[in-house]
């Protein structure tokens, strides 16, 4: 005796196939989204390191520039003091010899 199939068997089979394909499509789109997020995160981690290195390098360079400026100011000040001390010493020696230095007033 042959089994009798229900009248809507073909329709039910098609609905099951469509459901299976819909679930697979949904899973695929979910995986694509996850892959995109993962790629973004990996790029962010990679470039965050490079950005941090760049920022640190810029900060170090800025600090070095400021240190150089301060060093130049200190050297200029010390040179000025040295010249003034030498000038006073020469003036004292000239005074002892009975000579004088005439300064021009500007």
Secondary structure as UniProt FT lines:
FT   TURN            7..8
FT   HELIX           9..96
FT   TURN            97..98
//
